[in-house]
Amino acid sequence: MTQLTPLPSQVEPAARPGIRAAIQLLRALAARGVRTAFGIPGGAVGPIFDALAEVPQIELVSTRQESTAVFAAIGHARATGTPAVVLVTSGPGVTNTLTGVACALAEEVPLIVIGGDVATAWAGRGAFQDSSHLGLDVVSLMRQVTRWSSSVFSPSIAAGAVARAWSAATGARPGPVFLSVPYDVAQGTTTPPRLALPHDVEPLVPDEAWVERFTSGKVKGKTG
């Protein structure tokens, strides 16, 4: 009897070594001093809520509504001087944060909002609460009220995305940032990065003496 060879899609994928992206994402935040997460569990953001069990440095405060989570995070940042993270699910989970995020932008309060999303293979296929660029496109929506808004499209960039988000949230003009994390990306594994480690970057400050000389006309620029 002839034995059929299974199609590649029918073969169980080999286990890849590494750490789940959701855990790496939270560990990168914890390494930068984040100790509190506010939010509401949901299907699309489930892997990140599960990862909280692996990152004991971050304590979860469950709220009754996403907007409440954002305002609680704003109060936390004002009281402690350290940004908190807000975890919400896709679709209305993200859109319910808009008022609070806009408030954080206006008041220059550092805030990190992480929204779950449908698996990348389901983007644009009518999946429930599809918030990808082929659905609601929450990354573009949040771009109007944040310092930076992006999608974590691969497990390998999870820690790097946190580094970029942290820099934007705590820079010279602090404010909220947004990261969209698809379900399969959060569940995906990758080796821990050697870069994107927390570090303090001093903002560039102009030399007052040179500024005074330039503005007073004592120093002339070269001309071609």
C-alpha positions as CSV (number, residue, x, y, z in Angstrom):
1,M,0.0,0.0,0.0
2,T,1.4,3.4,-1.0
3,Q,1.9,5.8,1.9
4,L,1.1,9.4,1.1
5,T,3.6,12.1,2.1
6,P,2.0,14.8,4.2
7,L,1.9,18.3,2.9
8,P,4.2,20.8,4.7
9,S,1.2,22.4,6.3
10,Q,0.2,19.1,7.8
11,V,3.6,18.4,9.5
12,E,4.0,19.4,13.1
13,P,6.5,22.3,13.3
14,A,9.6,21.5,15.2
15,A,9.9,23.2,18.6
16,R,12.1,26.3,18.3
17,P,14.3,27.3,21.2
18,G,13.7,30.7,22.7
19,I,11.4,32.7,24.9
20,R,7.9,33.8,23.9
21,A,7.7,37.3,22.6
22,A,5.1,38.3,25.2
23,I,7.5,37.4,28.0
24,Q,10.3,39.3,26.4
25,L,8.2,42.3,25.9
26,L,7.2,42.4,29.6
27,R,10.7,41.7,30.8
28,A,12.0,44.6,28.7
29,L,9.4,46.9,30.4
30,A,10.3,45.5,33.9
31,A,14.0,46.1,33.2
32,R,13.2,49.8,32.7
33,G,11.3,50.1,36.0
34,V,7.7,49.3,35.1
35,R,6.1,47.7,38.1
36,T,2.3,48.0,37.4
37,A,0.0,47.1,34.5
38,F,-3.6,48.2,34.3
39,G,-6.1,46.7,32.0
40,I,-8.8,44.2,31.1
41,P,-8.1,40.6,29.7
42,G,-9.4,39.7,26.3
43,G,-8.9,37.1,23.7
44,A,-6.4,38.9,21.5
45,V,-4.3,40.2,24.3
46,G,-4.5,36.8,26.2
47,P,-0.8,35.8,25.6
48,I,0.4,39.0,27.2
49,F,-1.8,38.5,30.3
50,D,-0.5,34.9,30.5
51,A,3.1,36.2,30.3
52,L,2.5,38.3,33.5
53,A,2.9,35.1,35.4
54,E,6.4,34.8,34.2
55,V,7.3,38.4,35.0
56,P,6.6,38.8,38.7
57,Q,8.1,42.3,38.8
58,I,5.0,43.7,37.2
59,E,1.7,43.6,39.2
60,L,-1.6,43.5,37.4
61,V,-4.4,45.9,38.4
62,S,-7.6,44.8,36.7
63,T,-10.0,47.6,35.9
64,R,-13.7,47.6,34.8
65,Q,-13.2,49.7,31.7
66,E,-10.2,50.5,29.4
67,S,-10.6,54.3,29.8
68,T,-10.3,53.8,33.6
69,A,-7.1,51.8,33.1
70,V,-5.5,54.7,31.2
71,F,-6.5,57.3,33.7
72,A,-5.2,55.0,36.5
73,A,-1.9,54.7,34.7
74,I,-1.7,58.5,34.3
75,G,-2.2,58.9,38.0
76,H,0.4,56.2,38.7
77,A,2.9,58.0,36.5
78,R,2.3,61.3,38.2
79,A,2.6,59.7,41.7
80,T,5.7,57.6,41.1
81,G,7.5,59.3,38.1
82,T,7.6,55.9,36.3
83,P,5.3,55.0,33.4
84,A,2.8,52.2,33.8
85,V,1.7,49.9,31.1
86,V,-1.9,49.5,29.9
87,L,-3.0,46.2,28.4
88,V,-6.1,46.0,26.3
89,T,-7.6,43.7,23.7
90,S,-8.2,44.5,20.1
91,G,-11.1,46.5,18.6
92,P,-13.1,48.4,21.2
93,G,-10.5,47.5,23.8
94,V,-8.1,49.9,22.0
95,T,-10.7,52.5,21.0
96,N,-12.0,52.8,24.5
97,T,-8.5,54.1,25.5
98,L,-8.6,57.1,23.1
99,T,-9.9,59.8,25.5
100,G,-7.4,58.9,28.2
101,V,-4.5,58.6,25.7
102,A,-5.4,62.0,24.3
103,C,-5.4,63.4,27.8
104,A,-1.9,61.9,28.4
105,L,-0.6,63.5,25.2
106,A,-2.0,66.9,26.1
107,E,-0.6,66.8,29.6
108,E,2.7,65.1,28.5
109,V,2.4,62.1,30.8
110,P,4.5,59.0,29.8
111,L,2.3,56.0,29.2
112,I,2.7,52.7,27.3
113,V,-0.5,51.2,25.8
114,I,-0.3,47.7,24.4
115,G,-3.2,46.3,22.4
116,G,-3.7,42.7,21.3
117,D,-4.7,41.9,17.8
118,V,-5.9,39.0,15.7
119,A,-3.3,36.6,14.3
120,T,-1.5,38.0,11.3
121,A,-2.9,35.2,9.0
122,W,-6.4,36.4,9.8
123,A,-5.8,40.1,9.0
124,G,-8.3,41.4,6.5
125,R,-10.4,38.1,6.5
126,G,-13.3,39.3,8.6
127,A,-11.9,38.1,11.9
128,F,-13.6,39.2,15.1
129,Q,-12.3,42.6,16.2
130,D,-9.6,42.7,13.5
131,S,-7.6,45.8,14.3
132,S,-4.8,45.3,11.8
133,H,-4.0,47.6,8.9
134,L,-6.5,45.6,6.8
135,G,-9.2,46.0,9.5
136,L,-9.8,48.9,12.0
137,D,-6.1,50.0,11.6
138,V,-5.7,51.1,15.2
139,V,-2.0,51.9,14.7
140,S,-3.0,54.7,12.4
141,L,-5.8,55.7,14.7
142,M,-3.6,55.9,17.7
143,R,-0.9,57.8,15.8
144,Q,-2.9,61.0,16.1
145,V,-2.8,61.0,19.9
146,T,0.5,59.4,20.7
147,R,4.2,60.2,20.5
148,W,4.7,56.9,18.6
149,S,2.4,54.1,17.4
150,S,3.5,50.9,15.7
151,S,2.9,47.2,15.4
152,V,5.2,44.4,16.6
153,F,5.1,42.3,13.5
154,S,7.7,39.7,14.5
155,P,8.7,38.1,17.8
156,S,12.3,39.0,17.1
157,I,11.6,42.7,17.4
158,A,9.6,42.6,20.7
159,A,12.4,43.9,22.9
160,G,13.5,46.4,20.3
161,A,10.0,47.8,20.0
162,V,9.8,48.3,23.7
163,A,13.1,50.2,23.6
164,R,11.8,52.5,20.9
165,A,8.5,53.0,22.7
166,W,10.2,53.8,26.0
167,S,12.4,56.3,24.3
168,A,9.4,58.1,22.7
169,A,7.4,58.0,26.0
170,T,10.1,59.3,28.3
171,G,11.9,61.7,26.0
172,A,12.3,65.4,26.2
173,R,8.5,65.8,25.6
174,P,7.0,62.7,27.3
175,G,3.7,61.3,26.3
176,P,1.8,58.1,25.5
177,V,2.9,55.4,23.0
178,F,1.0,52.5,21.5
179,L,2.1,49.0,20.4
180,S,-0.2,46.6,18.6
181,V,0.8,42.9,19.2
182,P,-0.8,40.2,17.0
183,Y,-1.8,37.0,18.8
184,D,0.6,34.8,16.9
185,V,3.5,37.2,17.3
186,A,3.0,37.3,21.1
187,Q,2.9,33.5,21.2
188,G,6.0,33.2,18.9
189,T,9.4,32.4,20.3
190,T,12.7,34.0,19.7
191,T,16.2,34.1,21.3
192,P,16.7,37.0,23.8
193,P,18.3,40.0,22.2
194,R,21.7,41.2,23.1
195,L,20.9,44.8,22.2
196,A,18.0,47.0,23.2
197,L,19.0,46.9,26.8
198,P,17.8,49.7,29.1
199,H,20.2,52.7,29.3
200,D,20.0,56.3,30.2
201,V,20.4,58.7,27.4
202,E,21.0,62.3,28.3
203,P,19.2,64.8,26.1
204,L,21.4,67.1,24.1
205,V,21.6,70.5,25.6
206,P,23.1,73.4,23.6
207,D,26.0,75.3,25.2
208,E,24.6,78.6,26.5
209,A,27.8,80.5,25.9
210,W,27.8,79.5,22.2
211,V,24.1,80.2,21.8
212,E,24.7,83.7,23.2
213,R,27.6,84.3,20.8
214,F,25.6,83.1,17.8
215,T,22.5,85.1,18.6
216,S,24.5,88.2,19.3
217,G,26.2,88.0,16.0
218,K,29.7,87.6,17.4
219,V,30.3,84.4,15.5
220,K,29.8,84.4,11.7
221,G,29.0,81.3,9.8
222,K,31.1,80.2,6.9
223,T,29.8,80.7,3.5
224,G,30.6,78.8,0.4
